[in-house]
Amino acid sequence: MIDFDALLSENPFSVSYKKKEEWFCEAQRNLTDFHYDHCVQYRNIVDRLGFDLTIDCKLDFIPFIPVRAFKENDLKSIDDTDVARTLTSSGTSGQKVSQIHLDRRSIFLQSRILRHIFSDILPASSDITLFALEKSETLKSKNNISASIAAIRGFSQFAKHIVAIIDDEGNLNFKLLQDFVEKNPKQPFILFGLTGAIWSQLLEYAKINCLSLNKNNGVVIHGGGWKKLVSAAVDRSVFNDTIKQILGINSVHNYYGMVEQTGSVFIECEMGYFHPSIYSEVFIRDSQLRVAGIGEAGLIQVMSLLAHSYPGHSLLTDDIGVIEGIDCCSCGRKGKFFSVLGRAPGVELRGCSDVANP
C-alpha cells in the first residue's frame, strides 16, 4: 500500500533515483498484480505480450502496454457503478480516442498530487488568478470531459479566481489580461493553455494587433500541440522568448504527460528538461524494446503511482525521447531527466492528449 501522506511531505523532486527505485518498483508490482486481477482486458494484453509476472521485481521488468491500447479497449479495474468521471483524449477528426475512467478516490488523489508537483514552480500565494485560454462554457461539463478541459480544471485548484479569455463566439479577449496587469502589476497569476493554442491564438493575435503586457509576475504553463510549432520552425527558445517579449512573463514551464496517465506530469525545468516526480518514472526503449542507455533515443515508457481505477500505471508511448542524465541536472532536481524529440515515425498524428486532472 502506497503511503501517499508520507510522499506528500517530501519535496516532489528531492529523491535520488537509487533511493527511489526499490520502493517504486514494489508499488508498480502491486499495481500490476491488482490490475491483472481486476481488468480482464489488461490481463489478456499482458499475457499476449508475453510478460512473466512470476519473475523477481526489477523496475524495468514491470509490464508495459502501448498507450494506444486505450483506444481499442475499454480498460478499467473498477465496477461501472464506481465510475465518477470519464476523460477522453483529444483526437483529430475520425480518429478513435482514449477513455479513462476515474473513481472518486482517484479524482481526489490526483488533485492532491498535481498540486504537490506544481508547488515546485508556482508562487506561494492564496490570491492567484488563473487565465485559461478556453471558453467559459466548455469548462462546465461534469462527467465526460476532454483532456484539455480536465487539465484546466486540474490547474484551477491553484487559483482563487478563474477567467476564461475566449468568449463564447471563439474570440480572444486580450484586454482581460491587459487590465489585470495594469491594475495588479506585482500580483502573481497563471496563464494556462495548450502550447499550439498559446502560439497561434494568443501570441499571433497580439503580434497582428500590436498588443503587449508590461513586465509582470505571471507564470505560463503549457503542454501538448508542439507538432504545429515544429512545422513552423518554432522551438522552445523561440516560444519562450516570444512570451517574454509580448506577455512580459519570464517564468514559462512546459509539461509532458497524457490523459492515459492522468495526474502524473513531468515538469520542464529551467534547463529545458523534463523531470519525473516521486510519483512517476520514465524509461527509454530501443527498437527491440530493451532499456536504452543515457543519451540513446527510443520510445518513451512512463510509469505512475496514481493509476488505480484503470491499468495506466506503466505505458509505452508513441513518443521518441532520450534520458539526458540521472541526479545531475543543473536545476538541482534529483532523479532522471529527459528530452522529448517528437513522434515515432509512422505513428498516426493525434490531438493533444496531454496530462489531465479533475
BAGULUM-455254 format. One line per 4 residues: number of its first residue (from 1); for each residue x negated, y, z negated of N, C-alpha, C. Coordinates in pm, whole numbers, padded with zeros to 5 digits, always signed. Layout:
REM BAGULUM-455254
NUM) X:Y:Z:X:Y:Z:X:Y:Z  ...
***
This chain:
REM BAGULUM-455254
1) -00085:-00120:+00000:+00000:+00000:+00000:-00089:+00125:+00000  -00065:+00215:+00092:-00146:+00335:+00104:-00104:+00436:-00003  -00200:+00487:-00078:-00173:+00588:-00181:-00183:+00726:-00117  -00072:+00771:-00058:-00073:+00900:+00011:-00090:+01016:-00086
5) -00044:+01001:-00209:-00064:+01108:-00307:-00212:+01132:-00332  -00290:+01024:-00338:-00434:+01037:-00355:-00499:+01103:-00233  -00455:+01063:-00114:-00511:+01122:+00008:-00477:+01271:+00018  -00359:+01307:-00026:-00318:+01447:-00020:-00398:+01536:-00115
9) -00469:+01475:-00209:-00552:+01553:-00300:-00693:+01576:-00243  -00725:+01509:-00130:-00855:+01522:-00066:-00850:+01628:+00044  -00965:+01688:+00071:-00976:+01768:+00193:-00961:+01673:+00311  -00875:+01701:+00408:-00847:+01603:+00514:-00965:+01573:+00607
13) -01072:+01652:+00597:-01187:+01629:+00685:-01318:+01618:+00606  -01310:+01574:+00481:-01426:+01572:+00393:-01485:+01434:+00371  -01425:+01330:+00429:-01468:+01193:+00402:-01553:+01141:+00518  -01670:+01088:+00486:-01758:+01034:+00589:-01697:+00909:+00651
17) -01740:+00877:+00773:-01684:+00761:+00841:-01715:+00633:+00766  -01836:+00617:+00715:-01874:+00496:+00644:-01789:+00476:+00520  -01762:+00583:+00447:-01681:+00574:+00326:-01535:+00542:+00362  -01491:+00591:+00474:-01351:+00575:+00515:-01323:+00440:+00578
21) -01420:+00381:+00646:-01397:+00266:+00734:-01331:+00148:+00665  -01379:+00109:+00546:-01330:-00012:+00481:-01183:-00001:+00440  -01148:+00106:+00368:-01009:+00116:+00323:-00914:+00148:+00439  -00964:+00218:+00541:-00881:+00247:+00656:-00851:+00117:+00733
25) -00950:+00031:+00741:-00931:-00098:+00807:-00825:-00181:+00735  -00832:-00186:+00604:-00733:-00262:+00527:-00592:-00208:+00549  -00580:-00075:+00553:-00448:-00014:+00576:-00398:-00047:+00716  -00487:-00045:+00815:-00447:-00079:+00951:-00405:-00225:+00962
29) -00476:-00311:+00892:-00441:-00453:+00896:-00304:-00476:+00834  -00277:-00408:+00724:-00146:-00421:+00660:-00034:-00371:+00751  -00058:-00261:+00822:+00041:-00211:+00916:+00062:-00309:+01031  -00047:-00366:+01079:-00037:-00465:+01187:+00049:-00584:+01145
33) +00022:-00637:+01027:+00099:-00751:+00976:+00247:-00715:+00960  +00272:-00594:+00908:+00411:-00551:+00887:+00487:-00543:+01019  +00427:-00477:+01117:+00497:-00460:+01245:+00508:-00593:+01320  +00409:-00679:+01305:+00414:-00811:+01369:+00532:-00892:+01315
37) +00560:-00874:+01187:+00670:-00947:+01123:+00806:-00882:+01146  +00808:-00753:+01175:+00936:-00680:+01179:+00976:-00629:+01318  +00890:-00646:+01416:+00924:-00599:+01552:+00891:-00710:+01651  +00993:-00775:+01704:+00974:-00888:+01795:+00898:-00846:+01920
41) +00933:-00729:+01976:+00867:-00685:+02098:+00718:-00661:+02075  +00684:-00603:+01961:+00543:-00580:+01928:+00470:-00714:+01915  +00532:-00810:+01846:+00472:-00941:+01831:+00445:-01005:+01967  +00541:-00993:+02058:+00524:-01051:+02191:+00408:-00985:+02267
45) +00396:-00853:+02254:+00288:-00782:+02323:+00153:-00823:+02267  +00142:-00826:+02133:+00016:-00865:+02068:-00022:-01008:+02108  +00074:-01098:+02107:+00046:-01238:+02145:+00004:-01247:+02292  +00074:-01172:+02377:+00045:-01178:+02520:-00094:-01122:+02551
49) -00136:-01021:+02473:-00269:-00963:+02493:-00380:-01048:+02433  -00342:-01150:+02355:-00440:-01245:+02307:-00515:-01204:+02182  -00458:-01114:+02101:-00524:-01076:+01978:-00510:-01186:+01873  -00617:-01211:+01799:-00616:-01312:+01693:-00605:-01243:+01558
53) -00491:-01257:+01494:-00468:-01188:+01367:-00526:-01263:+01248  -00592:-01376:+01273:-00649:-01453:+01162:-00795:-01418:+01135  -00855:-01339:+01223:-00997:-01307:+01206:-01015:-01208:+01092  -01137:-01206:+01037:-01168:-01114:+00928:-01149:-00970:+00975
57) -01109:-00888:+00881:-01077:-00749:+00916:-01203:-00670:+00950  -01202:-00613:+01066:-01302:-00515:+01108:-01226:-00410:+01187  -01253:-00286:+01164:-01165:-00182:+01217:-01151:-00188:+01368  -01260:-00213:+01439:-01248:-00215:+01585:-01188:-00346:+01638
61) -01153:-00441:+01547:-01082:-00563:+01587:-00930:-00548:+01576  -00884:-00441:+01513:-00740:-00422:+01496:-00672:-00419:+01633  -00564:-00495:+01653:-00496:-00495:+01783:-00450:-00356:+01825  -00461:-00328:+01952:-00407:-00203:+02006:-00318:-00237:+02125
65) -00213:-00160:+02142:-00124:-00180:+02255:-00126:-00054:+02341  -00103:-00067:+02471:-00104:+00051:+02558:+00009:+00146:+02524  -00020:+00274:+02526:+00079:+00373:+02487:+00201:+00367:+02578  +00180:+00325:+02702:+00293:+00319:+02796:+00393:+00208:+02761
69) +00356:+00120:+02667:+00449:+00014:+02624:+00577:+00073:+02568  +00568:+00196:+02514:+00686:+00258:+02457:+00783:+00307:+02565  +00735:+00313:+02690:+00825:+00348:+02800:+00900:+00227:+02851  +00846:+00110:+02826:+00905:-00013:+02878:+00983:-00091:+02772
73) +00959:-00059:+02644:+01020:-00136:+02535:+01078:-00041:+02429  +01180:-00088:+02364:+01238:-00014:+02252:+01175:-00067:+02124  +01062:-00010:+02086:+00980:-00063:+01977:+01014:+00005:+01845  +01064:-00071:+01753:+01088:-00019:+01618:+01084:-00132:+01518
77) +01045:-00101:+01396:+01031:-00201:+01290:+01130:-00178:+01177  +01237:-00109:+01208:+01343:-00081:+01112:+01477:-00116:+01176  +01579:-00130:+01093:+01713:-00156:+01144:+01768:-00031:+01213  +01857:-00053:+01307:+01919:+00059:+01378:+01987:+00156:+01281
81) +02041:+00104:+01174:+02112:+00190:+01078:+02017:+00280:+00999  +01887:+00249:+01002:+01789:+00329:+00929:+01725:+00437:+01015  +01757:+00440:+01143:+01700:+00541:+01232:+01763:+00677:+01202  +01681:+00772:+01159:+01730:+00905:+01125:+01703:+01006:+01235
85) +01603:+00977:+01318:+01569:+01070:+01426:+01495:+00994:+01535  +01523:+01030:+01660:+01453:+00972:+01774:+01384:+01081:+01853  +01255:+01066:+01873:+01177:+01161:+01950:+01153:+01104:+02090  +01152:+01190:+02189:+01125:+01146:+02326:+01009:+01224:+02383
89) +00926:+01156:+02460:+00818:+01225:+02528:+00876:+01306:+02643  +00803:+01409:+02683:+00845:+01493:+02794:+00783:+01439:+02922  +00865:+01389:+03012:+00813:+01335:+03137:+00860:+01418:+03254  +00785:+01409:+03365:+00830:+01477:+03486:+00950:+01404:+03543
93) +01017:+01465:+03635:+01143:+01412:+03689:+01126:+01271:+03742  +01216:+01181:+03700:+01217:+01045:+03750:+01131:+00948:+03672  +01048:+00997:+03581:+00963:+00908:+03504:+01034:+00860:+03378  +00999:+00741:+03334:+01050:+00691:+03208:+00984:+00767:+03094
97) +01054:+00776:+02982:+01000:+00845:+02865:+00993:+00750:+02748  +00902:+00780:+02656:+00892:+00703:+02533:+01000:+00748:+02436  +01050:+00655:+02358:+01143:+00687:+02250:+01083:+00635:+02119  +01067:+00725:+02025:+01005:+00693:+01898:+01108:+00711:+01788
101) +01133:+00603:+01713:+01238:+00603:+01611:+01178:+00623:+01472  +01231:+00719:+01400:+01182:+00751:+01267:+01292:+00731:+01163  +01254:+00676:+01048:+01347:+00673:+00936:+01319:+00794:+00847  +01398:+00811:+00743:+01384:+00931:+00659:+01249:+00935:+00587
105) +01200:+00819:+00546:+01070:+00817:+00478:+00960:+00865:+00572  +00963:+00822:+00697:+00863:+00863:+00795:+00869:+01012:+00822  +00991:+01064:+00833:+01009:+01207:+00858:+00948:+01288:+00745  +00978:+01249:+00622:+00927:+01321:+00505:+00775:+01311:+00496
109) +00722:+01192:+00515:+00578:+01170:+00502:+00501:+01246:+00610  +00546:+01238:+00733:+00475:+01304:+00842:+00477:+01455:+00827  +00584:+01507:+00771:+00591:+01650:+00746:+00485:+01693:+00644  +00470:+01615:+00538:+00369:+01646:+00434:+00228:+01636:+00491
113) +00204:+01532:+00570:+00070:+01509:+00623:+00032:+01618:+00722  +00125:+01656:+00809:+00095:+01762:+00906:+00056:+01890:+00835  +00127:+01921:+00729:+00096:+02041:+00652:-00044:+02030:+00591  -00078:+01912:+00540:-00209:+01893:+00480:-00321:+01909:+00584
117) -00303:+01849:+00701:-00405:+01858:+00806:-00427:+02002:+00850  -00320:+02074:+00876:-00335:+02209:+00929:-00365:+02313:+00822  -00359:+02274:+00695:-00402:+02366:+00591:-00551:+02397:+00604  -00621:+02313:+00679:-00765:+02332:+00701:-00794:+02454:+00788
121) -00698:+02495:+00871:-00726:+02606:+00962:-00628:+02723:+00949  -00516:+02701:+00881:-00416:+02808:+00872:-00438:+02894:+00748  -00402:+03021:+00756:-00418:+03110:+00641:-00329:+03068:+00524  -00381:+03084:+00404:-00303:+03051:+00283:-00215:+03170:+00248
125) -00098:+03174:+00305:-00006:+03285:+00282:+00136:+03231:+00272  +00214:+03292:+00186:+00353:+03250:+00169:+00446:+03329:+00260  +00390:+03419:+00338:+00472:+03504:+00424:+00416:+03504:+00567  +00431:+03390:+00634:+00382:+03374:+00769:+00500:+03368:+00866
129) +00488:+03438:+00975:+00588:+03432:+01081:+00536:+03343:+01192  +00619:+03251:+01238:+00585:+03164:+01350:+00657:+03213:+01475  +00581:+03249:+01576:+00636:+03284:+01706:+00625:+03162:+01796  +00739:+03109:+01837:+00742:+02988:+01919:+00772:+03025:+02064
133) +00692:+02975:+02155:+00713:+03001:+02297:+00822:+02906:+02346  +00946:+02935:+02303:+01058:+02847:+02331:+01188:+02925:+02312  +01299:+02872:+02366:+01431:+02930:+02344:+01482:+02890:+02207  +01554:+02982:+02144:+01608:+02952:+02011:+01712:+02840:+02017
137) +01788:+02834:+02126:+01895:+02735:+02135:+01841:+02592:+02144  +01719:+02576:+02196:+01664:+02443:+02210:+01607:+02389:+02080  +01595:+02475:+01979:+01542:+02431:+01850:+01651:+02376:+01758  +01776:+02376:+01805:+01887:+02344:+01715:+01930:+02197:+01719
141) +01874:+02118:+01811:+01913:+01977:+01819:+01878:+01905:+01689  +01961:+01811:+01649:+01943:+01745:+01520:+01869:+01613:+01528  +01914:+01521:+01614:+01864:+01384:+01607:+01771:+01346:+01722  +01816:+01360:+01846:+01736:+01322:+01961:+01670:+01446:+02020
145) +01540:+01458:+02001:+01471:+01579:+02042:+01344:+01545:+02117  +01299:+01639:+02200:+01178:+01618:+02279:+01054:+01639:+02194  +00940:+01598:+02249:+00814:+01611:+02178:+00780:+01757:+02151  +00799:+01842:+02251:+00761:+01982:+02234:+00845:+02050:+02127
149) +00975:+02022:+02125:+01061:+02083:+02024:+01029:+02028:+01885  +01003:+01897:+01878:+00967:+01838:+01750:+00837:+01898:+01696  +00743:+01926:+01785:+00617:+01986:+01743:+00640:+02125:+01684  +00721:+02205:+01751:+00753:+02338:+01699:+00820:+02327:+01563
153) +00912:+02233:+01553:+00981:+02214:+01425:+00883:+02172:+01316  +00786:+02091:+01353:+00687:+02049:+01255:+00603:+02164:+01206  +00557:+02249:+01296:+00474:+02361:+01256:+00553:+02472:+01187  +00684:+02470:+01204:+00766:+02573:+01142:+00765:+02566:+00990
157) +00723:+02451:+00934:+00720:+02438:+00788:+00616:+02530:+00725  +00521:+02579:+00806:+00421:+02671:+00755:+00473:+02814:+00747  +00588:+02839:+00805:+00634:+02976:+00824:+00755:+03010:+00737  +00759:+03134:+00696:+00876:+03186:+00625:+00980:+03233:+00726
161) +00932:+03280:+00841:+01021:+03328:+00947:+00983:+03260:+01078  +01083:+03222:+01157:+01061:+03159:+01287:+01127:+03244:+01395  +01050:+03282:+01495:+01101:+03369:+01601:+01077:+03304:+01736  +01183:+03277:+01810:+01170:+03226:+01947:+01151:+03344:+02040
165) +01046:+03341:+02121:+01016:+03458:+02205:+01059:+03438:+02351  +01138:+03334:+02376:+01202:+03316:+02506:+01352:+03331:+02485  +01416:+03420:+02563:+01560:+03438:+02544:+01636:+03326:+02615  +01768:+03325:+02598:+01849:+03214:+02650:+01851:+03208:+02802
169) +01810:+03316:+02868:+01801:+03316:+03014:+01664:+03274:+03063  +01574:+03245:+02967:+01440:+03200:+03005:+01339:+03311:+03021  +01372:+03431:+02978:+01281:+03544:+02991:+01197:+03563:+02865  +01071:+03595:+02884:+00979:+03618:+02772:+01004:+03755:+02711
173) +01014:+03760:+02578:+01030:+03886:+02507:+00897:+03920:+02438  +00806:+03977:+02517:+00673:+04010:+02465:+00680:+04120:+02360  +00785:+04200:+02366:+00798:+04312:+02273:+00810:+04265:+02128  +00863:+04145:+02107:+00873:+04092:+01972:+00734:+04080:+01909
177) +00638:+04034:+01987:+00500:+04025:+01939:+00440:+04162:+01916  +00461:+04252:+02012:+00405:+04387:+02001:+00457:+04459:+01877  +00587:+04452:+01857:+00647:+04521:+01743:+00594:+04465:+01611  +00579:+04334:+01605:+00531:+04272:+01481:+00389:+04317:+01450
181) +00302:+04314:+01548:+00162:+04352:+01526:+00149:+04500:+01490  +00228:+04585:+01555:+00222:+04728:+01525:+00269:+04757:+01383  +00371:+04686:+01337:+00425:+04710:+01203:+00347:+04636:+01094  +00283:+04524:+01133:+00212:+04441:+01034:+00072:+04406:+01086
185) -00015:+04505:+01100:-00145:+04482:+01165:-00235:+04382:+01093  -00217:+04362:+00964:-00302:+04269:+00889:-00229:+04143:+00846  -00103:+04133:+00882:-00022:+04018:+00839:-00053:+03895:+00923  -00083:+03779:+00861:-00108:+03658:+00939:+00019:+03607:+01007
189) +00002:+03550:+01124:+00115:+03487:+01194:+00061:+03375:+01281  +00152:+03288:+01324:+00117:+03176:+01412:+00188:+03194:+01545  +00115:+03177:+01653:+00175:+03169:+01786:+00158:+03026:+01833  +00269:+02957:+01855:+00264:+02816:+01890:+00329:+02791:+02025
193) +00264:+02708:+02107:+00323:+02671:+02234:+00240:+02568:+02306  +00296:+02508:+02409:+00220:+02416:+02493:+00114:+02495:+02569  -00001:+02433:+02589:-00115:+02501:+02649:-00079:+02563:+02784  -00019:+02484:+02870:+00016:+02534:+03002:+00115:+02648:+02997
197) +00210:+02641:+02904:+00311:+02746:+02892:+00250:+02876:+02841  +00158:+02866:+02746:+00092:+02987:+02696:+00019:+03057:+02810  -00046:+02978:+02894:-00121:+03037:+03004:-00029:+03095:+03112  +00064:+03013:+03161:+00145:+03055:+03277:+00260:+03147:+03241
201) +00320:+03130:+03124:+00434:+03213:+03087:+00393:+03338:+03010  +00306:+03321:+02912:+00273:+03432:+02823:+00158:+03518:+02876  +00043:+03456:+02899:-00074:+03533:+02940:-00060:+03591:+03081  -00006:+03514:+03172:+00014:+03566:+03309:+00115:+03680:+03310
205) +00220:+03666:+03231:+00320:+03773:+03220:+00256:+03901:+03167  +00174:+03886:+03063:+00108:+04003:+03005:+00013:+04068:+03105  -00059:+03986:+03183:-00151:+04040:+03284:-00075:+04120:+03389  +00031:+04060:+03442:+00107:+04125:+03550:+00168:+04257:+03504
209) +00211:+04260:+03377:+00278:+04380:+03325:+00186:+04469:+03242  +00055:+04441:+03248:-00045:+04523:+03178:-00013:+04539:+03029  +00021:+04428:+02966:+00057:+04429:+02824:-00055:+04367:+02742  -00067:+04411:+02617:-00166:+04352:+02528:-00128:+04382:+02384
213) -00197:+04315:+02292:-00176:+04338:+02149:-00305:+04393:+02088  -00288:+04472:+01984:-00404:+04518:+01910:-00467:+04400:+01835  -00591:+04415:+01793:-00656:+04312:+01714:-00573:+04282:+01591  -00559:+04154:+01557:-00467:+04115:+01450:-00516:+03989:+01379
217) -00436:+03939:+01286:-00472:+03820:+01210:-00389:+03698:+01252  -00358:+03691:+01378:-00281:+03578:+01429:-00366:+03455:+01450  -00299:+03340:+01458:-00362:+03212:+01491:-00282:+03149:+01605  -00351:+03109:+01710:-00285:+03038:+01820:-00308:+02888:+01803
221) -00199:+02812:+01802:-00206:+02666:+01800:-00139:+02616:+01928  -00211:+02536:+02003:-00158:+02490:+02132:-00203:+02348:+02158  -00131:+02280:+02247:-00168:+02143:+02282:-00092:+02096:+02403  -00153:+02005:+02479:-00086:+01946:+02595:-00085:+02037:+02716
225) -00054:+01980:+02831:-00035:+02059:+02952:-00161:+02113:+03014  -00277:+02050:+02990:-00403:+02101:+03044:-00417:+02077:+03195  -00343:+01979:+03250:-00368:+01943:+03389:-00345:+02060:+03486  -00248:+02145:+03455:-00223:+02261:+03541:-00337:+02362:+03531
229) -00395:+02373:+03412:-00504:+02467:+03394:-00631:+02418:+03459  -00655:+02287:+03451:-00774:+02230:+03514:-00771:+02253:+03664  -00655:+02235:+03725:-00644:+02257:+03869:-00664:+02403:+03906  -00643:+02493:+03809:-00665:+02636:+03832:-00802:+02680:+03782
233) -00890:+02584:+03751:-01026:+02612:+03703:-01028:+02694:+03575  -00934:+02662:+03485:-00928:+02729:+03355:-00974:+02630:+03249  -01091:+02655:+03190:-01140:+02566:+03085:-01116:+02629:+02948  -01165:+02563:+02844:-01143:+02611:+02707:-01197:+02751:+02686
237) -01315:+02778:+02740:-01377:+02909:+02721:-01294:+03020:+02785  -01250:+02997:+02908:-01169:+03097:+02977:-01036:+03117:+02905  -00975:+03007:+02863:-00846:+03013:+02793:-00858:+03094:+02664  -00956:+03060:+02581:-00973:+03129:+02452:-01010:+03275:+02471
241) -01099:+03303:+02566:-01141:+03442:+02590:-01024:+03527:+02637  -00937:+03469:+02719:-00820:+03544:+02768:-00724:+03575:+02654  -00707:+03479:+02564:-00623:+03503:+02447:-00679:+03617:+02363  -00810:+03617:+02342:-00873:+03723:+02262:-00856:+03859:+02328
245) -00874:+03864:+02459:-00865:+03991:+02532:-00723:+04046:+02535  -00626:+03961:+02559:-00488:+04007:+02578:-00410:+04012:+02446  -00426:+03909:+02365:-00346:+03898:+02243:-00419:+03947:+02119  -00548:+03976:+02130:-00623:+04024:+02014:-00639:+03921:+01905
249) -00629:+03791:+01942:-00635:+03682:+01844:-00768:+03608:+01861  -00843:+03596:+01752:-00973:+03529:+01756:-00966:+03382:+01716  -00862:+03344:+01643:-00851:+03207:+01594:-00760:+03127:+01687  -00821:+03038:+01767:-00747:+02959:+01866:-00782:+02812:+01845
253) -00680:+02728:+01824:-00704:+02586:+01798:-00615:+02499:+01887  -00682:+02418:+01967:-00614:+02315:+02043:-00596:+02193:+01952  -00504:+02105:+01984:-00492:+01979:+01911:-00462:+01868:+02010  -00502:+01747:+01975:-00479:+01630:+02059:-00390:+01533:+01983
257) -00293:+01478:+02051:-00203:+01383:+01990:-00094:+01347:+02088  +00004:+01271:+02042:+00110:+01227:+02132:+00233:+01188:+02050  +00348:+01194:+02114:+00471:+01162:+02044:+00472:+01017:+01999  +00398:+00932:+02071:+00394:+00791:+02034:+00318:+00767:+01903
261) +00253:+00870:+01852:+00185:+00859:+01723:+00214:+00987:+01644  +00338:+01003:+01609:+00385:+01128:+01552:+00317:+01162:+01420  +00289:+01290:+01403:+00232:+01339:+01278:+00082:+01325:+01269  +00022:+01239:+01349:-00122:+01216:+01344:-00189:+01300:+01452
265) -00246:+01412:+01412:-00304:+01505:+01508:-00454:+01516:+01489  -00522:+01546:+01598:-00666:+01566:+01597:-00692:+01714:+01625  -00741:+01786:+01527:-00762:+01930:+01540:-00891:+01959:+01614  -00887:+02059:+01700:-01008:+02108:+01766:-01080:+02204:+01671
269) -01209:+02179:+01650:-01286:+02265:+01560:-01343:+02385:+01634  -01417:+02466:+01562:-01474:+02587:+01620:-01578:+02557:+01728  -01632:+02436:+01727:-01732:+02397:+01826:-01668:+02339:+01952  -01535:+02321:+01949:-01465:+02270:+02066:-01446:+02120:+02068
273) -01466:+02052:+01954:-01449:+01907:+01946:-01325:+01872:+01864  -01268:+01754:+01892:-01153:+01706:+01816:-01201:+01616:+01702  -01131:+01627:+01587:-01169:+01553:+01468:-01053:+01470:+01414  -01073:+01342:+01388:-00973:+01266:+01312:-00972:+01315:+01168
277) -00856:+01315:+01107:-00847:+01344:+00964:-00856:+01212:+00887  -00837:+01217:+00758:-00838:+01093:+00679:-00717:+01005:+00711  -00622:+01056:+00788:-00502:+00980:+00823:-00511:+00916:+00962  -00621:+00937:+01032:-00631:+00887:+01169:-00774:+00847:+01202
281) -00789:+00775:+01312:-00922:+00735:+01358:-00920:+00720:+01509  -01039:+00714:+01568:-01049:+00709:+01714:-01164:+00617:+01754  -01142:+00542:+01863:-01247:+00465:+01930:-01242:+00497:+02078  -01351:+00474:+02146:-01355:+00483:+02292:-01381:+00343:+02345
285) -01301:+00300:+02443:-01311:+00167:+02501:-01361:+00177:+02645  -01461:+00093:+02679:-01514:+00094:+02815:-01423:+00017:+02910  -01467:-00006:+03032:-01383:-00070:+03133:-01348:-00214:+03098  -01426:-00275:+03007:-01397:-00410:+02960:-01325:-00408:+02824
289) -01284:-00289:+02782:-01216:-00265:+02655:-01304:-00296:+02534  -01434:-00293:+02555:-01528:-00301:+02443:-01550:-00162:+02386  -01591:-00155:+02259:-01616:-00025:+02197:-01736:+00040:+02264  -01716:+00160:+02314:-01824:+00235:+02379:-01911:+00303:+02274
293) -02035:+00328:+02310:-02126:+00395:+02219:-02109:+00546:+02222  -02178:+00613:+02134:-02176:+00760:+02131:-02225:+00814:+02265  -02150:+00906:+02320:-02187:+00966:+02447:-02139:+00891:+02570  -02076:+00773:+02551:-02026:+00694:+02663:-01876:+00718:+02682
297) -01836:+00747:+02804:-01696:+00777:+02833:-01613:+00650:+02846  -01486:+00660:+02811:-01394:+00548:+02825:-01255:+00586:+02780  -01165:+00489:+02775:-01028:+00514:+02731:-01025:+00543:+02581  -00941:+00636:+02542:-00929:+00674:+02401:-00830:+00583:+02331
301) -00875:+00521:+02221:-00787:+00445:+02133:-00766:+00528:+02006  -00642:+00547:+01967:-00611:+00627:+01849:-00542:+00542:+01745  -00574:+00566:+01618:-00516:+00495:+01506:-00454:+00594:+01409  -00348:+00550:+01342:-00279:+00636:+01247:-00230:+00553:+01128
305) -00227:+00617:+01013:-00169:+00554:+00894:-00020:+00583:+00880  +00035:+00664:+00968:+00169:+00717:+00947:+00279:+00644:+01022  +00243:+00550:+01109:+00343:+00482:+01191:+00401:+00364:+01115  +00507:+00389:+01038:+00569:+00285:+00956:+00700:+00235:+01016
309) +00775:+00322:+01079:+00905:+00280:+01130:+00897:+00221:+01271  +00781:+00229:+01332:+00760:+00175:+01466:+00612:+00137:+01480  +00575:+00045:+01568:+00437:-00005:+01577:+00346:+00085:+01660  +00325:+00207:+01614:+00241:+00301:+01687:+00111:+00331:+01614
313) +00068:+00242:+01527:-00048:+00269:+01442:-00181:+00251:+01513  -00184:+00174:+01623:-00307:+00154:+01699:-00272:+00146:+01847  -00309:+00251:+01921:-00265:+00266:+02060:-00382:+00293:+02153  -00376:+00234:+02271:-00472:+00265:+02376:-00406:+00365:+02470
317) -00464:+00483:+02480:-00403:+00589:+02560:-00446:+00578:+02706  -00392:+00666:+02788:-00431:+00675:+02929:-00533:+00787:+02951  -00593:+00836:+02841:-00687:+00947:+02849:-00831:+00900:+02838  -00919:+00971:+02907:-01062:+00944:+02902:-01128:+01039:+02803
321) -01212:+00984:+02717:-01281:+01068:+02619:-01419:+01015:+02589  -01490:+01083:+02498:-01624:+01042:+02459:-01648:+01082:+02314  -01704:+00990:+02235:-01744:+01024:+02098:-01873:+01105:+02106  -01871:+01224:+02051:-01988:+01313:+02057:-02084:+01289:+01941
325) -02033:+01238:+01829:-02118:+01213:+01714:-02036:+01170:+01594  -02105:+01137:+01485:-02039:+01093:+01362:-02103:+01164:+01244  -02020:+01233:+01166:-02063:+01300:+01043:-02169:+01408:+01065  -02180:+01461:+01185:-02286:+01559:+01209:-02241:+01681:+01289
329) -02109:+01706:+01296:-02063:+01821:+01372:-02107:+01951:+01302  -02146:+02049:+01379:-02193:+02176:+01323:-02084:+02251:+01248  -01957:+02213:+01270:-01849:+02280:+01199:-01843:+02238:+01052  -01910:+02127:+01017:-01913:+02080:+00879:-01812:+01973:+00845
333) -01719:+01944:+00936:-01620:+01840:+00909:-01684:+01702:+00925  -01644:+01608:+00838:-01702:+01475:+00839:-01627:+01382:+00935  -01687:+01265:+00960:-01626:+01166:+01045:-01666:+01182:+01190  -01598:+01105:+01276:-01625:+01113:+01419:-01573:+01245:+01475
337) -01633:+01288:+01585:-01575:+01398:+01662:-01592:+01367:+01810  -01492:+01408:+01890:-01487:+01362:+02028:-01434:+01469:+02122  -01455:+01445:+02251:-01404:+01532:+02357:-01307:+01453:+02443  -01210:+01522:+02498:-01115:+01462:+02592:-01152:+01510:+02731
341) -01179:+01416:+02822:-01228:+01451:+02956:-01118:+01458:+03060  -01003:+01398:+03033:-00893:+01402:+03130:-00820:+01269:+03135  -00737:+01255:+03239:-00657:+01134:+03256:-00737:+01027:+03328  -00707:+00902:+03297:-00771:+00791:+03367:-00727:+00789:+03512
345) -00818:+00762:+03606:-00782:+00757:+03748:-00672:+00656:+03774  -00575:+00694:+03856:-00468:+00602:+03892:-00352:+00599:+03796  -00363:+00673:+03684:-00255:+00676:+03586:-00156:+00783:+03627  -00027:+00753:+03616:+00076:+00848:+03653:+00064:+00974:+03568
349) +00080:+01088:+03630:+00082:+01212:+03555:+00210:+01220:+03476  +00199:+01260:+03352:+00318:+01271:+03269:+00323:+01410:+03211  +00441:+01447:+03162:+00454:+01575:+03096:+00391:+01569:+02960  +00394:+01679:+02888:+00331:+01681:+02759:+00406:+01592:+02662
353) +00339:+01490:+02614:+00397:+01408:+02507:+00312:+01424:+02385  +00257:+01544:+02365:+00166:+01567:+02254:+00238:+01564:+02122  +00155:+01576:+02019:+00199:+01544:+01885:+00330:+01610:+01850  +00418:+01535:+01791:+00547:+01585:+01748:+00568:+01550:+01602
357) +00640:+01634:+01537:+00671:+01609:+01397:+00802:+01677:+01365  +00881:+01619:+01279:+01012:+01677:+01248:+00999:+01808:+01175
***
